[in-house]
Amino acid sequence: MLSADALDAAVVRLTARPLGGVAFRLIHARYAVTALSAIGSLRRGGRYNAPGTFEALYLADSPVTALREVEALVQTEAGLLGVKGPPRILLSVEYALSAVADLADPEIHAALGTDADELCAPWRPLNARGR
């Protein structure tokens, strides 16, 4: 993993491309009025941002991924299992982005000093340590 300064420099050099489509977001019903706010990620952090560093709006490529990311759906030996929790709202969000780096690309992994295992690892323990 690169230091914060080295990561900033590496990100600037990445090859990015435009991307558009539909993504999904699962939110607690109580946040319906601010459904696309990213303030929660600033306060509590997320998969790719430590608490207090910057806002990140997290979206998923499918409804199932959105459910899994908030642990409302978990994989078991018997298959996917729903987890009881607070009322939630599933949003579909149309987006058009001008510059996106493909984090599935091994060349981008190398440029960022990471790999798929690190990017997909359980993030909550790292986040709790401010990483």
C-alpha positions as CSV (number, residue, x, y, z in Angstrom):
1,M,0.0,0.0,0.0
2,L,1.3,3.4,-1.0
3,S,1.6,6.3,1.5
4,A,-1.1,9.0,1.1
5,D,1.3,11.4,-0.8
6,A,2.5,8.6,-3.1
7,L,-1.1,7.5,-3.7
8,D,-2.1,11.1,-4.6
9,A,0.7,11.3,-7.1
10,A,-0.1,7.9,-8.6
11,V,-3.8,8.7,-9.0
12,V,-3.0,11.9,-11.0
13,R,-1.0,9.7,-13.5
14,L,-3.7,7.1,-14.0
15,T,-5.4,6.6,-17.4
16,A,-9.0,7.4,-16.9
17,R,-12.0,7.1,-19.3
18,P,-15.6,8.4,-19.3
19,L,-18.2,6.0,-18.0
20,G,-22.0,6.2,-17.6
21,G,-24.8,3.9,-16.7
22,V,-27.0,2.9,-13.8
23,A,-25.7,2.1,-10.3
24,F,-27.5,1.2,-7.0
25,R,-27.4,2.5,-3.5
26,L,-29.1,1.1,-0.4
27,I,-29.8,3.6,2.4
28,H,-31.6,3.6,5.7
29,A,-35.2,4.9,5.2
30,R,-34.5,7.7,7.7
31,Y,-32.0,9.2,5.2
32,A,-34.5,9.3,2.3
33,V,-34.4,13.1,2.2
34,T,-30.6,13.1,1.8
35,A,-30.3,9.9,-0.2
36,L,-27.3,11.0,-2.3
37,S,-25.4,12.8,0.5
38,A,-21.9,11.5,1.1
39,I,-21.5,13.0,4.6
40,G,-21.8,9.6,6.3
41,S,-18.6,8.4,4.6
42,L,-16.8,11.5,5.8
43,R,-18.0,10.9,9.4
44,R,-17.6,7.1,9.5
45,G,-15.4,6.2,6.6
46,G,-16.1,3.5,4.0
47,R,-14.3,0.9,1.9
48,Y,-12.0,3.4,0.2
49,N,-11.9,6.3,2.7
50,A,-10.9,6.5,6.3
51,P,-13.1,8.6,8.7
52,G,-12.5,12.3,8.4
53,T,-10.5,12.2,5.2
54,F,-13.0,13.0,2.4
55,E,-16.6,12.4,1.2
56,A,-17.2,9.4,-1.1
57,L,-20.6,8.5,-2.5
58,Y,-20.7,4.7,-2.6
59,L,-22.7,3.0,-5.4
60,A,-22.9,-0.6,-6.4
61,D,-23.0,-2.2,-9.9
62,S,-26.1,-4.3,-9.0
63,P,-28.8,-4.4,-6.3
64,V,-27.3,-7.6,-4.9
65,T,-23.9,-5.9,-4.4
66,A,-25.6,-2.9,-2.7
67,L,-27.3,-5.4,-0.3
68,R,-24.1,-7.2,0.4
69,E,-22.0,-4.0,1.0
70,V,-24.3,-3.0,3.9
71,E,-24.5,-6.5,5.1
72,A,-28.2,-6.8,4.5
73,L,-27.5,-9.9,2.4
74,V,-24.8,-12.4,3.3
75,Q,-23.3,-15.5,1.6
76,T,-23.8,-18.7,3.5
77,E,-23.2,-22.4,2.5
78,A,-26.9,-22.6,1.7
79,G,-26.7,-19.5,-0.5
80,L,-27.6,-15.8,-0.1
81,L,-29.4,-15.0,3.2
82,G,-31.2,-11.8,4.1
83,V,-30.3,-10.2,7.4
84,K,-32.9,-8.5,9.5
85,G,-32.3,-4.8,9.9
86,P,-33.8,-1.4,9.8
87,P,-36.1,-0.3,6.9
88,R,-34.0,0.5,3.8
89,I,-34.6,2.0,0.4
90,L,-32.9,0.8,-2.8
91,L,-32.1,3.6,-5.2
92,S,-31.2,3.3,-8.9
93,V,-28.9,6.2,-9.9
94,E,-28.1,7.2,-13.4
95,Y,-24.6,8.6,-13.8
96,A,-22.3,10.1,-16.3
97,L,-18.7,10.4,-15.2
98,S,-15.9,12.1,-17.1
99,A,-12.9,10.3,-15.7
100,V,-13.0,6.8,-14.1
101,A,-10.0,4.5,-13.4
102,D,-10.8,0.8,-13.6
103,L,-9.8,-0.7,-10.3
104,A,-10.1,-4.2,-11.8
105,D,-7.2,-3.5,-14.1
106,P,-3.9,-5.2,-13.0
107,E,-1.9,-2.3,-14.5
108,I,-3.8,0.2,-12.3
109,H,-3.2,-2.1,-9.4
110,A,0.5,-1.9,-10.0
111,A,0.5,1.9,-10.4
112,L,-1.4,2.2,-7.1
113,G,0.8,-0.4,-5.3
114,T,-2.2,-2.6,-4.5
115,D,-3.9,-5.8,-5.8
116,A,-7.4,-7.3,-6.0
117,D,-7.1,-9.0,-2.7
118,E,-6.4,-5.8,-0.9
119,L,-9.1,-3.9,-2.7
120,C,-11.7,-6.6,-1.9
121,A,-10.6,-7.5,1.6
122,P,-12.8,-6.9,4.6
123,W,-12.5,-3.1,5.1
124,R,-14.1,-2.5,8.4
125,P,-11.1,-3.6,10.5
126,L,-8.7,-1.4,8.5
127,N,-11.2,1.5,8.7
128,A,-11.4,1.2,12.4
129,R,-7.6,1.7,12.5
130,G,-7.9,4.9,10.3
131,R,-6.6,3.3,7.1
